[in-house]
Each structure stands twice: as structure tokens, then as C-alpha cells.
């Protein structure tokens, strides 16, 4: 079995692949202080126990991390629980992926995983929209060139910024309101942010297609990708596990093309 771990700024997503599909997908809060290693080791152990899966069945671990402090933590967790070091996605792995990019050291490894998954699944020019802590648009050609990325604050990030930077605005749930004209404070914030992001995403996809080509498929991923229902017609597919799919494919390509011991 493969354990894929996507370490993000808000959440850590771990997926267990059994050869046919994602047997389990678990989501944990991102913790960087104190006993983070103990917390994640304990959480994973509990999830394996609850799922009836023995730890020794995991023969591969692959990690994408945009939180450097946690990369080593999960390396130690992998050694402790599974008796092996993980494959950590980064510039050293990129030569095996069939991708080209202008600044390999700057692009997030989660975005690389998204690009790999999009090419693998769709075999087409793609725009991958990832609804996470940041809202990202990764444009990748069918030849495997990452043409570029656009980044905006994510939905939850925008809501939290309003709550933290104002004296009277509350933190509100991420729910699309029924109308664009807010009748109370909660609906007003939900309308401005969530309905506003519908326009943002539509506009960005349109602008990218004007430059790259109108035929580019748009696909969505990320934990918040299913919230904005009016965008369903924009996307070829909404796949919350696309990043995990990319990590699976990266592991396969690294095994196939990497140095042999």
C-alpha cells in the first residue's frame, strides 16, 4: 500500500491507496509547535487501527509539503510507524516527472502534484484550480510544461482576514448565501466573499484561456472545491483528491525512472 501525505498550511491530508483506489482519506489540522510528531504519529496509528489496516502493509510513503518545519517531522513519523523513509517531492524528483517549469525551486510541491495528476488523468492542456489556504490556478500544457501559476487568498483565508482585521465583523461559516444582497451581517460577508469568488474564478479561467487557449480544460481540487456550486459548469471535474492522485503518480514515476539501488 501507498500512504500519500499532503502537508498544507491549514490541513494535512493523508490518503491510503490499496492498488485500486483511495481506501481511506484522512484530514488533520496543521500543527507546527510542541509535540507535532507525537500528535501525527498518534493520529495515524489510531486511523489505521480504526480502519483495520496493519501498519506493516504500507510499503511506500510519499510526501508533499509546503510547511518546511513539518517535512522532517513526517519523515520521522514514517520511520517510526512504517520503518522507512518517505519520498519527499521536490526539485530532485522533478526530472523523473516529464515536466518542465521555469523556477523549480519556487513552485509549491502540491501544485506540481496537481499538474502531474491533471496530465495523467486528462492528457490535455489544463488549468488546475486548487481551493485551499490559497486559491491557486496552475496552467499546464499537454506537453508537460507548467506555463505558470496565479495565486489569491483562499476562501477561509479571506473570511478569517475580515474577522481578524475588523472590530465588529464575525467569523462566518463557508456557506453560499441564497441571494447576493445580504440581509444581515453573516449573509453580507458570505455574499461578498463566496459569491465574489465565483466571479473571481470565472474571470481568472477566462483570462487564462484568452492567453493560453480556449480549449484548456479547467479542473478543481482542494478541500473547499465543492462549496461554490455556481462554478460546476466551469469545471470538467471537481476532484478533491487530485493532489493525492498526483502524489501517487509521482511515486510511480520516481520508482520507474529514478536511480536504482
C-alpha positions as CSV (number, residue, x, y, z in Angstrom):
1,X,0.0,0.0,0.0
2,X,1.0,3.6,-0.6
3,X,0.5,6.3,2.0
4,X,0.4,9.8,0.4
5,X,0.7,12.8,2.7
6,X,-0.1,16.4,1.5
7,X,1.1,18.8,4.2
8,X,-0.6,22.2,3.7
9,X,-0.8,25.4,5.7
10,X,-4.2,24.7,7.1
11,X,-4.6,20.9,6.9
12,X,-2.6,17.7,6.5
13,X,-4.3,15.2,4.2
14,X,-3.2,11.6,4.2
15,X,-4.5,9.1,1.7
16,X,-4.1,5.3,1.8
17,X,-4.0,3.7,-1.7
18,X,-4.6,-0.1,-1.9
19,X,-3.8,-0.6,-5.6
20,X,-7.4,0.0,-6.8
21,X,-8.3,3.3,-5.2
22,X,-8.1,5.5,-2.1
23,X,-9.1,3.1,0.7
24,X,-9.0,5.9,3.3
25,X,-8.5,9.7,3.2
26,X,-7.9,11.4,6.5
27,X,-7.6,15.1,7.3
28,X,-5.8,16.6,10.3
29,X,-5.2,20.2,11.3
30,X,-1.7,21.6,10.6
31,X,0.3,21.9,13.8
32,X,3.8,23.1,13.9
33,X,4.5,23.6,17.6
34,X,5.1,21.4,20.6
35,X,4.6,17.7,20.2
36,X,3.6,17.7,16.5
37,X,5.4,14.5,15.8
38,X,3.7,12.7,18.7
39,X,0.3,14.2,17.6
40,X,0.6,13.0,14.0
41,X,2.1,9.6,14.9
42,X,-0.8,9.0,17.4
43,X,-3.4,10.2,14.9
44,X,-2.2,8.0,12.1
45,X,-1.9,5.0,14.4
46,X,-5.5,5.5,15.5
47,X,-6.8,5.8,12.0
48,X,-5.0,2.6,10.9
49,X,-6.4,0.8,13.9
50,X,-9.9,2.1,13.3
51,X,-9.7,1.0,9.6
52,X,-8.4,-2.4,10.4
53,X,-5.2,-1.9,8.3
54,X,-1.9,-3.1,9.7
55,X,0.9,-0.6,9.6
56,X,3.4,-3.1,8.0
57,X,1.2,-3.2,4.9
58,X,2.4,0.3,3.9
59,X,5.4,-0.2,1.6
60,X,5.7,3.3,0.2
61,X,5.3,6.8,1.7
62,X,5.3,9.9,-0.4
63,X,5.1,13.5,0.9
64,X,4.4,16.9,-0.5
65,X,5.0,19.7,2.0
66,X,4.6,23.5,1.8
67,X,5.4,23.7,5.6
68,X,9.1,23.1,5.9
69,X,9.0,22.6,9.7
70,X,6.8,19.6,9.2
71,X,8.7,17.8,6.4
72,X,11.3,16.4,8.8
73,X,8.6,15.7,11.4
74,X,6.7,13.4,9.0
75,X,10.0,11.8,7.9
76,X,10.5,10.7,11.5
77,X,6.8,9.6,11.7
78,X,7.3,7.5,8.6
79,X,10.4,5.8,10.0
80,X,8.7,5.2,13.3
81,X,5.4,3.8,12.0
82,X,6.4,2.2,8.8
83,X,10.1,1.5,9.1
84,X,11.1,3.5,6.1
85,X,11.9,7.0,4.9
86,X,9.4,8.8,2.6
87,X,9.8,10.1,-0.9
88,X,9.7,13.8,-0.4
89,X,8.6,15.7,-3.5
90,X,11.0,18.5,-4.6
91,X,13.3,19.6,-7.3
92,X,15.4,16.4,-7.0
93,X,12.4,14.4,-8.1
94,X,11.2,16.7,-10.9
95,X,13.5,15.3,-13.7
96,X,11.6,12.0,-13.5
97,X,8.1,13.5,-14.0
98,X,8.2,14.6,-17.6
99,X,7.5,18.2,-16.5
100,X,9.3,21.5,-17.4
101,X,9.0,24.7,-15.3
102,X,10.8,27.9,-15.2
103,X,11.5,28.2,-11.5
104,X,11.5,24.7,-9.9
105,X,12.6,25.9,-6.5
106,X,9.8,28.4,-6.2
107,X,6.7,26.4,-7.1
108,X,4.8,24.6,-4.4
109,X,5.1,20.8,-4.5
110,X,1.3,20.5,-4.1
111,X,0.9,22.4,-7.4
112,X,3.5,20.1,-9.1
113,X,1.4,17.2,-7.9
114,X,-1.7,18.8,-9.3
115,X,-0.1,19.3,-12.6
116,X,1.2,15.7,-12.7
117,X,-2.3,14.4,-11.9
118,X,-4.0,16.6,-14.5
119,X,-1.7,15.3,-17.2
120,X,-2.1,11.7,-16.2
121,X,-5.9,11.8,-15.8
122,X,-6.9,14.1,-18.7
123,X,-4.0,14.0,-21.2
124,X,-4.9,17.5,-22.2
125,X,-4.0,21.2,-21.7
126,X,-5.3,22.0,-18.2
127,X,-6.0,24.7,-15.7
128,X,-6.0,23.3,-12.2
129,X,-7.8,25.4,-9.7
130,X,-7.0,24.4,-6.1
131,X,-9.2,25.8,-3.3
132,X,-7.0,25.6,-0.3
133,X,-5.5,28.1,2.1
134,X,-4.5,29.9,-1.1
135,X,-6.7,29.8,-4.2
136,X,-4.3,28.8,-7.0
137,X,-4.5,28.5,-10.8
138,X,-1.9,26.2,-12.3
139,X,-1.7,26.2,-16.1
140,X,0.0,23.1,-17.6
141,X,0.2,22.1,-21.3
142,X,-0.3,18.6,-22.6
143,X,3.5,18.5,-23.3
144,X,4.1,18.8,-19.6
145,X,5.1,22.4,-19.4
146,X,3.9,24.3,-16.3
147,X,3.2,27.6,-18.0
148,X,2.7,29.5,-14.8
149,X,0.6,30.0,-11.6
150,X,-1.8,32.6,-10.3
151,X,-2.4,32.9,-6.5
152,X,-5.1,34.6,-4.5
153,X,-6.1,34.3,-0.8
154,X,-8.3,31.2,-0.2
155,X,-11.9,31.4,0.8
156,X,-11.2,30.6,4.5
157,X,-8.2,32.9,4.5
158,X,-10.4,35.8,3.2
159,X,-13.1,35.1,5.8
160,X,-10.5,34.9,8.6
161,X,-8.8,38.1,7.5
162,X,-12.1,40.0,7.8
163,X,-12.7,38.6,11.2
164,X,-9.2,39.3,12.5
165,X,-8.8,42.8,11.0
166,X,-12.2,44.3,11.9
167,X,-13.7,45.1,15.2
168,X,-17.3,44.2,14.5
169,X,-17.4,41.6,11.8
170,X,-17.8,38.0,12.9
171,X,-16.2,34.8,11.5
172,X,-18.9,33.1,9.5
173,X,-19.4,29.6,8.1
174,X,-18.4,28.9,4.5
175,X,-21.9,28.6,3.1
176,X,-23.1,30.1,-0.2
177,X,-26.0,32.6,0.7
178,X,-29.3,32.4,-1.3
179,X,-29.0,35.9,-2.6
180,X,-26.2,38.4,-3.4
181,X,-27.8,41.1,-1.3
182,X,-27.0,40.3,2.3
183,X,-29.9,40.8,4.7
184,X,-27.7,40.5,7.8
185,X,-24.0,40.7,8.7
186,X,-23.4,36.9,8.2
187,X,-25.1,36.8,4.8
188,X,-23.4,40.1,3.8
189,X,-19.9,38.6,4.4
190,X,-20.9,35.2,2.8
191,X,-22.1,37.1,-0.3
192,X,-19.1,39.3,-0.6
193,X,-16.6,36.6,-0.2
194,X,-18.2,33.4,-1.6
195,X,-20.3,35.0,-4.4
196,X,-17.4,37.3,-5.1
197,X,-15.1,34.3,-5.5
198,X,-17.4,32.8,-8.1
199,X,-16.7,35.9,-10.2
200,X,-13.0,35.8,-9.4
201,X,-12.7,32.1,-10.5
202,X,-14.8,32.6,-13.7
203,X,-12.8,35.7,-14.6
204,X,-9.4,34.1,-14.0
205,X,-10.2,31.0,-16.0
206,X,-11.5,33.2,-18.8
207,X,-8.3,35.3,-18.8
208,X,-6.0,32.3,-18.7
209,X,-7.9,30.8,-21.7
210,X,-7.6,34.1,-23.6
211,X,-3.8,33.8,-23.3
212,X,-3.2,30.0,-23.3
213,X,-6.1,28.8,-25.5
214,X,-9.8,28.5,-25.2
215,X,-9.6,24.7,-25.3
216,X,-7.8,24.4,-21.9
217,X,-9.8,22.2,-19.5
218,X,-10.5,23.6,-16.1
219,X,-10.5,21.1,-13.2
220,X,-10.9,21.8,-9.5
221,X,-9.5,20.3,-6.3
222,X,-8.9,21.2,-2.7
223,X,-10.9,20.8,0.4
224,X,-13.2,23.7,-0.4
225,X,-13.6,22.9,-4.1
226,X,-17.3,21.8,-3.8
227,X,-18.6,24.8,-1.9
228,X,-19.1,27.2,-4.9
229,X,-22.0,25.4,-6.6
230,X,-22.4,28.0,-9.4
231,X,-19.0,27.1,-10.7
232,X,-19.8,23.5,-11.6
233,X,-20.3,24.4,-15.2
234,X,-16.8,25.9,-15.3
235,X,-15.0,22.6,-14.4
236,X,-14.5,19.4,-16.3
237,X,-14.3,17.7,-13.0
238,X,-14.2,18.5,-9.3
239,X,-11.8,16.1,-7.7
240,X,-10.9,16.7,-4.0
241,X,-8.2,14.0,-4.2
242,X,-6.4,15.3,-7.3
243,X,-3.3,16.2,-5.2
244,X,-3.2,12.7,-3.8
245,X,-3.6,11.3,-7.3
246,X,-0.6,13.4,-8.3
247,X,1.5,12.1,-5.4
248,X,0.6,8.5,-6.3
249,X,1.7,9.1,-9.9
250,X,4.9,10.9,-8.7
251,X,5.8,7.8,-6.6
252,X,5.3,5.5,-9.6
253,X,7.3,7.7,-11.9
254,X,10.1,8.0,-9.4
255,X,10.2,4.2,-8.9
256,X,10.2,3.7,-12.7
257,X,12.7,6.5,-13.7
258,X,14.8,7.2,-10.6
259,X,18.2,5.8,-9.7
260,X,18.2,2.1,-8.9
261,X,19.8,0.9,-5.7
